[in-house]
């Protein structure tokens, strides 16, 4: 079963989507936090945690191993449902294996983000134990944006992590509702989905006939509102 996590940082929307049974957790990142208007990262994150008991990922934003570890420990202390999000590399492309290994040894739940290849997945697996929860977020949508097929890398990552019962492979950077079907077919454990696409997934099951009629009605409604004449 592929779980849906809502990719969001807007507190009001988190309150609303937390009530949906289809949503099993939440993921955030510094870009989403900034977009949501967060001024104080810690305070804003703790406010999010007051809205949900479901798993929530909060990302470190240091760019060196030492400070990533410090931030990761602090973030972990915010709640039992917290996953510490760590980028697979820093901005210079250096693998953050030391960060992953150190935090994992302290039984801190991790979400390793910005992963694109099975090679990176294998690097991560070499740094972790087989007990503490680890999510590996593979950015399928961003791969597809550049004309690359994400499916082979996801398949290889799923195969590589098969013996790690504590590791979950996550389909990240969703671009359309059908990505949920693809993730399920592959056997991805989690998919992170923005709110507007979750609402489309909830409407799955309409027949082609219903879609045709709804589409035509939409065109008709707009043409009448515009008072078009030929």
C-alpha positions as a LaTeX table, in Angstrom:
\begin{tabular}{lrrr}
\hline
Residue & $x$ (\AA) & $y$ (\AA) & $z$ (\AA) \\
\hline
Unk1 & 0.00 & 0.00 & 0.00 \\
Unk2 & 1.33 & 3.43 & $-0.99$ \\
Unk3 & 0.71 & 6.05 & 1.68 \\
Unk4 & $-0.05$ & 9.64 & 0.71 \\
Unk5 & 1.81 & 12.38 & 2.58 \\
Unk6 & 0.74 & 15.98 & 1.97 \\
Unk7 & 3.60 & 18.21 & 0.81 \\
Unk8 & 2.79 & 21.52 & 2.49 \\
Unk9 & 3.73 & 24.03 & 5.18 \\
Unk10 & 0.62 & 26.25 & 5.32 \\
Unk11 & $-0.73$ & 25.77 & 8.86 \\
Unk12 & $-4.37$ & 26.40 & 7.93 \\
Unk13 & $-4.24$ & 23.87 & 5.11 \\
Unk14 & $-2.47$ & 21.36 & 7.37 \\
Unk15 & $-5.39$ & 21.64 & 9.80 \\
Unk16 & $-7.82$ & 20.88 & 6.98 \\
Unk17 & $-5.85$ & 18.07 & 5.35 \\
Unk18 & $-5.06$ & 16.46 & 8.70 \\
Unk19 & $-8.76$ & 15.54 & 8.87 \\
Unk20 & $-8.57$ & 13.58 & 5.61 \\
Unk21 & $-8.15$ & 9.81 & 6.07 \\
Unk22 & $-6.30$ & 9.63 & 2.77 \\
Unk23 & $-3.49$ & 11.79 & 4.23 \\
Unk24 & $-1.13$ & 9.73 & 6.38 \\
Unk25 & 1.56 & 12.34 & 7.05 \\
Unk26 & 3.14 & 15.64 & 6.01 \\
Unk27 & 6.39 & 16.78 & 4.44 \\
Unk28 & 7.83 & 20.29 & 4.49 \\
Unk29 & 10.99 & 21.98 & 3.26 \\
Unk30 & 12.55 & 25.46 & 3.67 \\
Unk31 & 11.03 & 26.65 & 0.37 \\
Unk32 & 7.51 & 25.65 & 1.44 \\
Unk33 & 8.08 & 27.23 & 4.86 \\
Unk34 & 9.12 & 30.51 & 3.27 \\
Unk35 & 6.13 & 30.43 & 0.91 \\
Unk36 & 3.84 & 29.86 & 3.92 \\
Unk37 & 5.21 & 33.03 & 5.54 \\
Unk38 & 7.25 & 31.43 & 8.34 \\
Unk39 & 9.50 & 33.96 & 10.10 \\
Unk40 & 10.84 & 31.79 & 12.92 \\
Unk41 & 11.60 & 28.25 & 11.70 \\
Unk42 & 11.43 & 26.56 & 15.11 \\
Unk43 & 8.28 & 28.31 & 16.30 \\
Unk44 & 6.49 & 27.78 & 13.01 \\
Unk45 & 7.42 & 24.08 & 12.94 \\
Unk46 & 6.17 & 23.59 & 16.50 \\
Unk47 & 2.91 & 25.31 & 15.53 \\
Unk48 & 2.51 & 22.75 & 12.74 \\
Unk49 & 3.06 & 19.93 & 15.22 \\
Unk50 & 0.23 & 21.27 & 17.38 \\
Unk51 & $-2.09$ & 20.65 & 14.42 \\
Unk52 & $-1.25$ & 16.98 & 13.77 \\
Unk53 & $-0.06$ & 13.75 & 15.34 \\
Unk54 & 0.76 & 12.26 & 11.95 \\
Unk55 & 4.42 & 11.99 & 10.77 \\
Unk56 & 5.93 & 15.33 & 9.76 \\
Unk57 & 9.29 & 15.90 & 8.05 \\
Unk58 & 11.24 & 19.08 & 8.85 \\
Unk59 & 14.44 & 19.83 & 6.94 \\
Unk60 & 17.80 & 21.02 & 8.21 \\
Unk61 & 19.09 & 24.03 & 6.30 \\
Unk62 & 22.76 & 24.11 & 7.31 \\
Unk63 & 25.18 & 23.38 & 4.48 \\
Unk64 & 27.94 & 21.62 & 6.44 \\
Unk65 & 27.93 & 18.30 & 8.26 \\
Unk66 & 28.65 & 19.67 & 11.73 \\
Unk67 & 25.74 & 22.11 & 11.74 \\
Unk68 & 23.38 & 19.70 & 9.98 \\
Unk69 & 23.95 & 17.29 & 12.88 \\
Unk70 & 23.33 & 20.04 & 15.45 \\
Unk71 & 20.13 & 21.14 & 13.69 \\
Unk72 & 19.00 & 17.53 & 13.22 \\
Unk73 & 19.24 & 16.80 & 16.94 \\
Unk74 & 17.25 & 19.94 & 17.79 \\
Unk75 & 14.55 & 19.18 & 15.21 \\
Unk76 & 14.24 & 15.62 & 16.52 \\
Unk77 & 13.43 & 16.96 & 20.00 \\
Unk78 & 10.33 & 18.77 & 18.73 \\
Unk79 & 8.15 & 15.64 & 18.77 \\
Unk80 & 7.87 & 11.86 & 18.52 \\
Unk81 & 6.19 & 12.14 & 15.10 \\
Unk82 & 9.08 & 14.17 & 13.65 \\
Unk83 & 11.32 & 12.97 & 10.82 \\
Unk84 & 14.52 & 14.95 & 10.32 \\
Unk85 & 14.95 & 15.77 & 6.66 \\
Unk86 & 18.57 & 15.72 & 5.47 \\
Unk87 & 19.72 & 16.40 & 1.88 \\
Unk88 & 21.74 & 13.56 & 0.37 \\
Unk89 & 24.48 & 16.08 & $-0.49$ \\
Unk90 & 25.28 & 19.66 & 0.48 \\
Unk91 & 25.22 & 22.50 & $-2.07$ \\
Unk92 & 28.72 & 21.54 & $-3.27$ \\
Unk93 & 27.62 & 18.00 & $-4.05$ \\
Unk94 & 29.41 & 16.40 & $-1.08$ \\
Unk95 & 27.65 & 13.25 & 0.18 \\
Unk96 & 26.30 & 13.81 & 3.69 \\
Unk97 & 27.06 & 10.27 & 4.85 \\
Unk98 & 28.52 & 11.47 & 8.14 \\
Unk99 & 25.29 & 13.30 & 8.98 \\
Unk100 & 23.12 & 10.33 & 8.04 \\
Unk101 & 25.27 & 7.87 & 10.00 \\
Unk102 & 25.55 & 10.06 & 13.12 \\
Unk103 & 21.83 & 10.86 & 13.38 \\
Unk104 & 20.80 & 7.29 & 12.51 \\
Unk105 & 23.04 & 5.93 & 15.28 \\
Unk106 & 21.12 & 8.12 & 17.72 \\
Unk107 & 17.85 & 6.45 & 16.63 \\
Unk108 & 16.66 & 9.66 & 14.97 \\
Unk109 & 14.06 & 9.07 & 12.24 \\
Unk110 & 15.34 & 10.44 & 8.94 \\
Unk111 & 13.97 & 11.55 & 5.60 \\
Unk112 & 16.87 & 11.71 & 3.13 \\
Unk113 & 15.86 & 14.19 & 0.46 \\
Unk114 & 16.92 & 15.39 & $-3.02$ \\
Unk115 & 17.79 & 11.82 & $-4.07$ \\
Unk116 & 17.82 & 11.14 & $-7.81$ \\
Unk117 & 19.71 & 7.90 & $-8.37$ \\
Unk118 & 19.85 & 4.32 & $-7.11$ \\
Unk119 & 23.58 & 4.89 & $-6.62$ \\
Unk120 & 22.73 & 7.54 & $-4.01$ \\
Unk121 & 20.23 & 5.16 & $-2.41$ \\
Unk122 & 22.94 & 2.51 & $-2.07$ \\
Unk123 & 25.29 & 5.08 & $-0.50$ \\
Unk124 & 22.60 & 5.91 & 2.07 \\
Unk125 & 21.94 & 2.25 & 2.87 \\
Unk126 & 25.61 & 1.72 & 3.71 \\
Unk127 & 25.36 & 4.41 & 6.43 \\
Unk128 & 22.28 & 3.21 & 8.31 \\
Unk129 & 21.18 & 0.40 & 10.60 \\
Unk130 & 18.22 & $-1.90$ & 9.96 \\
Unk131 & 16.12 & $-0.68$ & 12.89 \\
Unk132 & 15.66 & 3.10 & 12.88 \\
Unk133 & 13.08 & 4.47 & 10.43 \\
Unk134 & 14.52 & 6.01 & 7.24 \\
Unk135 & 12.62 & 7.51 & 4.31 \\
Unk136 & 14.49 & 7.97 & 1.02 \\
Unk137 & 12.81 & 10.66 & $-1.08$ \\
Unk138 & 13.44 & 10.21 & $-4.79$ \\
Unk139 & 12.54 & 13.26 & $-6.89$ \\
Unk140 & 10.72 & 11.55 & $-9.73$ \\
Unk141 & 8.89 & 14.66 & $-10.95$ \\
Unk142 & 12.01 & 16.77 & $-11.23$ \\
Unk143 & 13.69 & 13.95 & $-13.14$ \\
Unk144 & 10.79 & 13.87 & $-15.58$ \\
Unk145 & 10.98 & 17.68 & $-15.93$ \\
Unk146 & 14.40 & 17.22 & $-17.53$ \\
Unk147 & 13.22 & 14.54 & $-19.93$ \\
Unk148 & 14.53 & 11.62 & $-17.87$ \\
Unk149 & 12.43 & 8.57 & $-16.98$ \\
Unk150 & 12.34 & 8.22 & $-13.17$ \\
Unk151 & 10.93 & 4.67 & $-13.17$ \\
Unk152 & 14.24 & 2.78 & $-13.63$ \\
Unk153 & 15.90 & 4.62 & $-10.72$ \\
Unk154 & 12.90 & 4.01 & $-8.48$ \\
Unk155 & 12.84 & 0.31 & $-9.37$ \\
Unk156 & 16.55 & $-0.06$ & $-8.62$ \\
Unk157 & 16.20 & 1.83 & $-5.33$ \\
Unk158 & 13.28 & $-0.35$ & $-4.26$ \\
Unk159 & 15.28 & $-3.48$ & $-5.08$ \\
Unk160 & 18.39 & $-2.23$ & $-3.26$ \\
Unk161 & 16.44 & $-1.43$ & $-0.08$ \\
Unk162 & 14.31 & $-4.60$ & $-0.06$ \\
Unk163 & 16.14 & $-6.21$ & 2.87 \\
Unk164 & 15.80 & $-3.02$ & 4.97 \\
Unk165 & 12.36 & $-3.30$ & 6.57 \\
Unk166 & 12.95 & 0.10 & 8.24 \\
Unk167 & 13.50 & 1.89 & 4.90 \\
Unk168 & 10.65 & 3.46 & 2.93 \\
Unk169 & 11.08 & 4.64 & $-0.66$ \\
Unk170 & 9.14 & 7.84 & $-1.35$ \\
Unk171 & 8.06 & 9.21 & $-4.75$ \\
Unk172 & 8.70 & 12.95 & $-4.46$ \\
Unk173 & 7.92 & 16.03 & $-6.61$ \\
Unk174 & 4.55 & 14.85 & $-7.91$ \\
Unk175 & 3.40 & 16.54 & $-11.09$ \\
Unk176 & $-0.01$ & 14.94 & $-11.74$ \\
Unk177 & $-2.56$ & 12.66 & $-10.02$ \\
Unk178 & $-1.58$ & 9.69 & $-12.19$ \\
Unk179 & 1.81 & 9.65 & $-10.43$ \\
Unk180 & $-0.04$ & 8.06 & $-7.48$ \\
Unk181 & $-1.07$ & 5.12 & $-9.70$ \\
Unk182 & 2.50 & 4.81 & $-10.97$ \\
Unk183 & 3.90 & 4.86 & $-7.43$ \\
Unk184 & 1.44 & 2.14 & $-6.36$ \\
Unk185 & 2.30 & $-0.03$ & $-9.36$ \\
Unk186 & 6.00 & 0.20 & $-8.52$ \\
Unk187 & 5.43 & $-0.55$ & $-4.84$ \\
Unk188 & 6.66 & 2.78 & $-3.49$ \\
Unk189 & 5.88 & 2.98 & 0.21 \\
Unk190 & 5.01 & 6.71 & 0.23 \\
Unk191 & 4.24 & 9.51 & $-2.20$ \\
Unk192 & 4.28 & 13.19 & $-1.29$ \\
Unk193 & 1.46 & 15.11 & $-2.94$ \\
Unk194 & 0.53 & 18.82 & $-2.92$ \\
Unk195 & $-2.99$ & 19.67 & $-1.66$ \\
Unk196 & $-4.54$ & 20.45 & $-5.04$ \\
Unk197 & $-3.48$ & 17.07 & $-6.44$ \\
Unk198 & $-4.71$ & 15.19 & $-3.36$ \\
Unk199 & $-8.16$ & 16.66 & $-4.04$ \\
Unk200 & $-7.97$ & 15.32 & $-7.61$ \\
Unk201 & $-6.93$ & 11.86 & $-6.37$ \\
Unk202 & $-10.01$ & 11.84 & $-4.13$ \\
Unk203 & $-12.11$ & 12.09 & $-7.30$ \\
Unk204 & $-10.57$ & 9.01 & $-8.95$ \\
Unk205 & $-13.08$ & 6.60 & $-10.46$ \\
Unk206 & $-15.09$ & 8.79 & $-12.85$ \\
Unk207 & $-16.02$ & 7.12 & $-16.14$ \\
Unk208 & $-14.88$ & 8.49 & $-19.50$ \\
Unk209 & $-18.53$ & 9.34 & $-20.24$ \\
Unk210 & $-18.77$ & 11.41 & $-17.05$ \\
Unk211 & $-15.51$ & 13.17 & $-17.93$ \\
Unk212 & $-16.79$ & 14.00 & $-21.41$ \\
Unk213 & $-20.06$ & 15.45 & $-20.11$ \\
Unk214 & $-18.35$ & 17.44 & $-17.34$ \\
Unk215 & $-15.84$ & 18.85 & $-19.82$ \\
Unk216 & $-18.51$ & 19.90 & $-22.33$ \\
Unk217 & $-20.62$ & 21.43 & $-19.54$ \\
Unk218 & $-17.60$ & 23.45 & $-18.42$ \\
Unk219 & $-17.04$ & 24.83 & $-21.92$ \\
Unk220 & $-20.75$ & 25.62 & $-22.27$ \\
Unk221 & $-20.89$ & 27.37 & $-18.89$ \\
Unk222 & $-17.90$ & 29.59 & $-19.72$ \\
Unk223 & $-19.17$ & 30.46 & $-23.18$ \\
Unk224 & $-22.50$ & 31.58 & $-21.71$ \\
Unk225 & $-20.82$ & 33.61 & $-18.98$ \\
Unk226 & $-18.80$ & 35.37 & $-21.66$ \\
Unk227 & $-21.87$ & 36.01 & $-23.87$ \\
Unk228 & $-19.92$ & 34.72 & $-26.89$ \\
Unk229 & $-21.56$ & 35.16 & $-30.30$ \\
Unk230 & $-20.57$ & 33.86 & $-33.74$ \\
\hline
\end{tabular}
